[in-house]
């Protein structure tokens, strides 16, 4: 996994929402949306903060969070505005 950039948060994903649009995107076979497996599919997710990048003051390790976009991994790097 890459190092966090300024303003990013690493979230350990516990649960994720799978909708009809998510399912279509993941399994359509389109090169733009096809996912490599194994993966945790989904869009919105909940989890805990594992670490924060420089400049992040809104969150700290251990905080429980909701991620508005991009919940498709066991660990997820997000900008603060998506949390």
Buried (B, 14 or more C-beta within 10 A) or exposed (E): EEEBEEBBBBBBBEEBEBEEEBEEBBEEEEEEEEEEEEEBBBBBBBBBBBBBBEEBEEBEEEBEBEBEBBBBBEEBBBBBEBB
